[in-house]
Amino acid sequence: MNTRIIPKEYNYTAPQTLAEALDILKQKNVRVLAGGTDLIVRLKMGSEEAMETMLDIKRIPELKGIAYCEKGAHIGATTALADIEENAEIIKNYPALRDALVAMAAIAVRHMGTIGGNFVNASPVADTAGPVMVYGGQVHLKGPEGERVIPADEFFVGPGKSQLKEGELLTAITLPVQPADSGAAFFKKTRVKPDISKISTTVYVERDGETITNCRIAMGAVAAKPITLPEIAKEAIGKKASKALFAEMAAKVADTIKPIDDIRSTAEYRKAVANVMVAEAFEVAWKRAGGAL
Ligand SMILES: Cc1cc2nc3c(=O)[nH]c(=O)nc-3n(C[C@H](O)[C@H](O)[C@H](O)COP(=O)(O)OP(=O)(O)OC[C@H]3O[C@@H](n4cnc5c(N)ncnc54)[C@H](O)[C@@H]3O)c2cc1C
């Protein structure tokens, strides 16, 4: 891939304000560049033939950086994945997001790639999706008709497709403050360490003593988009936590998901791994919630 050249000429522009960027987006055949770790690959493969203008949004200060306040975390769209994984508030308050970030790609890619790019690229394997969805995160969009805020678990539509409309930019991802006695964990299985997931899972639990009082489960690489499984998660609520319960939940997930065979894995393997990995994620999430087993 790195030996390929980009087989076309295009205009390049790098505005310094959001207003300017949104204005440029009104033109025909503009493609947004953040870190470029997905877009440049597509350009090199010749699959962005229509692009006339590349709009680099990385110089817009209001799209970058992490702020933490009494409402939770605000992560600007162009914040590099590596900056998020090193942020003390993220490490402390959203460890499942950090699990996902450190498991993504190689560090060089994480210094270029952004969280906004991971969301808008809308791959079924997008690793930041699961943690953001189970933490109750929201996606902030801005376009010609103003601002929209969409729950992260409603953002993805299908491979490469999201709720983002033409002319809009993803401006930020926000995560609410997490309740006391809650915890979450992300696990993924890859061919080699810095690789795209064959399958991933994120589990979130809240507890009151030994009882699970809330639960969310997200899965990656098992459907046409990153998904949550609210019906299965509901079955854990009100039950006493135990390794047996976590194994039962994992078996239900494995039975329910409908993965496909592709270049990274088979449907059969993905189901078999889910049967183990979801139970492990429950255990770590439960321990992070302060629970004992
Ligand atoms: C070697 C390698 C390994 C990788 N490993 C992983 C992995 O393990 N897990 C994983 O999930 N991904 C992985 N990726 C994919 C990629 O690195 C991530 O999806 C990354 O987060 C993309 O961010 P970016 O800023 O580089 O996006 P870009 O390539 O800049 O953009 C991606 C898409 O989103 C659009 N876009 C970007 N930002 C915005 C915005 N704010 N508003 C509107 N549109 C926008 C672009 O137009 C483009 O269509 C890997 C990529 C490579 C090259």
The ligand as a Gaussian input file, in Angstrom:
#p B3LYP/6-31G(d) Opt

LIG

0 1
 C       -2.462000      -0.058000       9.358000
 C       -3.833000       0.338000       9.847000
 C       -4.342000      -0.313000      10.954000
 C       -5.618000       0.025000      11.426000
 N       -6.103000      -0.625000      12.540000
 C       -7.327000      -0.319000      13.007000
 C       -7.842000      -0.984000      14.152000
 O       -7.200000      -1.826000      14.762000
 N       -9.106000      -0.660000      14.552000
 C       -9.860000       0.284000      13.910000
 O      -10.993000       0.543000      14.335000
 N       -9.373000       0.940000      12.830000
 C       -8.137000       0.674000      12.375000
 N       -7.650000       1.334000      11.258000
 C       -8.477000       2.318000      10.582000
 C       -8.198000       3.786000      10.947000
 O       -6.913000       3.987000      11.449000
 C       -9.223000       4.329000      11.958000
 O      -10.542000       4.132000      11.461000
 C       -8.990000       5.827000      12.261000
 O       -9.627000       6.161000      13.470000
 C       -9.490000       6.747000      11.150000
 O       -9.279000       8.080000      11.546000
 P       -8.642000       9.153000      10.527000
 O       -8.627000      10.430000      11.273000
 O       -7.340000       8.669000      10.004000
 O       -9.750000       9.137000       9.376000
 P       -9.630000       9.671000       7.881000
 O       -8.956000       8.652000       7.038000
 O       -9.095000      11.051000       7.844000
 O      -11.195000       9.712000       7.540000
 C      -11.983000       8.551000       7.526000
 C      -13.344000       8.891000       6.897000
 O      -14.086000       9.768000       7.758000
 C      -14.296000      11.054000       7.138000
 N      -14.092000      12.005000       8.239000
 C      -13.027000      12.029000       9.090000
 N      -13.240000      12.906000      10.081000
 C      -14.445000      13.471000       9.848000
 C      -15.223000      14.455000      10.556000
 N      -14.819000      15.011000      11.716000
 N      -16.433000      14.817000      10.045000
 C      -16.868000      14.239000       8.869000
 N      -16.181000      13.312000       8.181000
 C      -14.986000      12.915000       8.662000
 C      -13.322000      11.111000       5.982000
 O      -13.812000      11.910000       4.938000
 C      -13.234000       9.641000       5.567000
 O      -14.344000       9.282000       4.791000
 C       -6.370000       1.023000      10.769000
 C       -5.839000       1.689000       9.652000
 C       -4.589000       1.350000       9.202000
 C       -4.033000       2.080000       8.009000

